[in-house]
Amino acid sequence: MCINNEDEKWMRRAMALAEQAAAEGEVPVGALVVLNGEVIGEGYNRPIGSHDPTAHAEVQALRQAAAHLENYRLVEATLYVTLEPCTMCAGAMVHARVKRLVYGAAEPKAGVVESQGQLLQAPYLNHQIEVTGGVLAELCSQQLSAFFKLRRDEKKRLKQAQQAAQQ
């Protein structure tokens, strides 16, 4: 694993995008696509607000990068994302021919890069992606944990308020 200052810099920017998702009530995942030291696409989770199950951070960033280049192939690009990608997002990266993936926190339930199945290493894929995982993993994980704790606390308060109103 080759973690460098550039990776940490871009991951911090992805974390800032994840904060935007959290502010909108979405799971805080942020992503950006970098080519030659320049951000050419960025996004954060928006499936709830956009009513679009494909509106994951990675897909948003890939779409913006492809539009920027006017080409769906992102051959020399690196995608940074705060959470290990799911099957859909990993597939999108393969189809876009992303050169490198850098992610923060592992996703033990649905992550397919290291946690469940190592999809990007499958020999049947027609494109291989270099992977660096665990960049600022603890901070990315804390960001997600804080969001879900807040959500659980809000649900608990709502339930208590409903119970109090019924009494």
N, C-alpha and C positions, 0 to 999 in steps of 0.2 A: 504494500500500500504506500503510495507516494503522496503524502499530504504536504502542501506548501502554503506559503503566505497568500498567494493568489487564490487558491481554493478557499481558504478561510475568509478572505475579503468578499468573494462572490457569495459564499454561503451566508455571510452576515446580511448581504443584500436580499438574498432569498428569504431569510428570517424576517426582514422588514416587510416583505410582501405577504408573508404568512400572517403577520399582525393585521394587515388589511383584511384578510379573510376572517380572522377572529372578530374584528370590529363589525363585520357584516353577519356574524352568527354562523359562519362557515368553519369547518375544521381547518385549523391554521396550518396550511401547507403552501409554501411559496416556491416558485421555480423561475429560472431564467436561462436563456441561451446566450452563450458568449462565443464570439468569433473574432479572432485576431485582437483580443483585449477589449472588445466593444460588446456591450449588451445589444443584441438584435431582436430579442423577444423576452417578454416576461409575463408572468401570470400568477394567480393564486386561486385556490379552490373557490368555485362558484356554482356547484351543481344545484344547490337549494335556491339561491336567488335567481338563477337564470333558467330554472326548470329544465336543466340539461344534464343528464347523467354522465355525459362525456366531458363536462367542464372542470376536469381536474387541473391542477396547477400546471402540470407538465404539458398537457394538451393545449392549454391556453398559450403557454410560452412557445411551443412548437408552431402553432398556427401563426402567431405574431412574427416569429423569426422567418418562416416560409414566405409570408406576405412581404416582409422587409426585403428579402433576397429575390422575390418573385420566382421562387424555385422551391419545390417541396423537398428537395434533397439538401440536407444540412451537413455535408460531407466532412468538413473540418471543424465542426462546432462541438462545444461542450455544453451539456445540460446540467445545471445545478438544481437540486431539489432538496428540501428539508427533510423529506421522509422517503424511505425506500419505496420505489414505484410498484404499482399493481400490474396485473397482467395487461390491461388495456394500454397503460402508459408505456410499458416496456415494448409492447408491439408497435406502438406509434413511433418510438425512438428507432426501432429497427427499420421500419418503413421509411423514416426520414434519413436514415443512414448517419445518425449522430455518431461522431467519432468517440466521444467520451462521456460518461455519466459520472457525476459526483453527487453523492447523497449524504445526508446527515444521519438521522436516527433510523435504526432498523424498524421494520413493521412485521412483528412476529406472526400476525394473523394472515395478512394479505400481501406481504412483500414477496416479490418473485425474483429478486436479484440474489439474495443470500438466504433469506428466511424460509421460503417455500418453493423449492424446485429449481432454483438457479436457472431461470428461463433464458437469460442472455448468454449463457454458455452452451445452450442446446446445439448439438452438431448439425441439426437439420436447418438451422437459420442461415439465410443467404448473406448475413452481415453480422459481424462481431463488433461489440462495443467494449472499449476499455472501461473498467469500473474502478472507482475509488469510493469506498464507503466509510462511514464513521467520521466525516469531517464535522467538527463541532457537534458531535452526536449527543453529548450530554445536554448542551444548550437547546438543541432542537427537540430533544425528548422532554425537557422541562417545559418548553413552550406548549407542547401538545398536552402534557399532564395538567398544566395550569388551566388550560382551556376546558378540559373535561371535568376538572374539579369544580370550576366555576359553574359549569352547566349542571352538574349534580347538585351543587348547593342551591342554585336557582330553582330546580325542580323540587327540592326538599322544602324550600321556603314557600313555594306555590302550594304545595300539598298541605303544609301547616296552615296557610292562610285559608284554604278551602275548608279544612276541618274546623277552624275557628269560626268561620262564617256559618257553618252548619249547626253550631252549638248554640 
